[in-house]
Amino acid sequence: PASKGDDSSNEIGARKLLLSCGPNEFVAEWQAQQERWLKVAHANLRPGGTATLMIVDADRGPNDEVVIDNLQSTLKAAKAIGFTVVGTATIRRAKYDPTRGGAGMGRSEHLVHLRRAR
C-alpha cells in the first residue's frame, strides 16, 4: 500500500509530507520509508555483498529547523534490517553563497558503505 509520503515521483521524505503534518509524524514516516527501501536493497544483495550510498542533508523545515539527521536516520534504518556499517565519510558544505555561482550549496554529503551478513 502507498504511504502518506508517496507521490508520483516516489520521493522519500517528500517536502509536501513535511508541510502537511507535524514534525514527529514526518520523522516517523521518513524512518519507515528508509527502512522499506533499504530492506529491498538488502534482499537484492548476496550474502557478504556491499552497497555504498550517497546521501545529502535534508532541506530545513518550514520554520528553518533541522527536521532529520539524514546520516543517523540511514544508519539506524540500515542496522534495523541487518546491514553492518562498514564505514562512513562526510563532506561538510559551506553555506550557500550566490556570488560563487551556486558552489557550496549549504548541504553536507555523506557516503555510507554497508555490508549484508554472510
N, C-alpha and C positions, 0 to 999 in steps of 0.2 A: 504494500500500500504506500501511496505517496505521503510524505511527511509534510508538515505545515510549511517547512522551508523550501520544498521543491518548487521550482518554476520551470519555464520552458528551457532554460539553459542548464538545469540541474546543478546549479552553483551551490556549493557547500557554504552555509552561513550567509545566504543572500542578504544584502543590506535591507531589502524590503521586510524580511523577517525581523530584523533588529528594530526597525521603525514601527512594526505592527504589534510588538509585545514588550514585556518588561525585560530588563537585563538578565534576571535569573532564568526565565523561560528560554530566552535566546541561548544562554550558555548551556543549558541542559540539552536543547535541541542540537546545538553545534556539536557537543560531545557525542551525542548519539549518531550524528551524521559521520563524524570522524571514525567512530568505531565500525560503522557499516561499510565504508569504502575500504578501510584497512583490512577488514575481515575478508573481503573479496580478493584483495591483493595477496593476503596471506594464503588463501586457498589456492591461488594460482602459482605459487612458488613450490618448487620441490623442497623436500626436507634439506636444510642446510643452505637453501637459496637466499639471496640477499636482494634488498631493494634500497635504492637511495632516493630520498625525497628532497625536493627543494620547496620550502615554504616561505612565505613572506608575512611579516607582521601585518595585522589587520588594520583597516581604517578605524578611526575612532568613532564612538557613538554619537548620537545626535547632540549631546552636550559636551563634545570633545573629550569624553572619558575613554580610557582604555577598557574595553569590554572583555577581551580574551587574550591571554598569553598564548599565541599560536604554537610556539615551541613546546611549552609544557603540556598543552592540550594534546598535541600529536604524540608526545612521549607517553602520556597517560593512556591514551587510546591504544597505542601500539603494544604496550605492556599488558593491557587488559585482555587482548586477544591472543597473546602468546608470542609476540615478537621479542627478541633480545635486541637491545640497543647496542650496536657496535661502536658508534661514535656520532658526535655532532660537531658542527662548525658554524660559526656565526660571523657575518659581516655587518657591522653596525653602520647605518647610514646617517649621513649628516642631515640636518633639517633642510627642507625644501628652500632653494634659492633660485628665484626666477631669472636672475642675471646669469646663471650658469646653464641656461638652456634646458632646464629640467633635470640636470645631473644632481644626484643626491636627493632622491625624492622623499626622504624622511621615513623610509621603511627599512627595517633590518631584514636581511635574508638569512635563512638557516638551511643547512644541509643536515639530513638525518639519515644515517645508514643503519638499516635493520636486517636482522637475520631470522629466518624461520628455524625452529629447533630441528635437529636431525632425527 
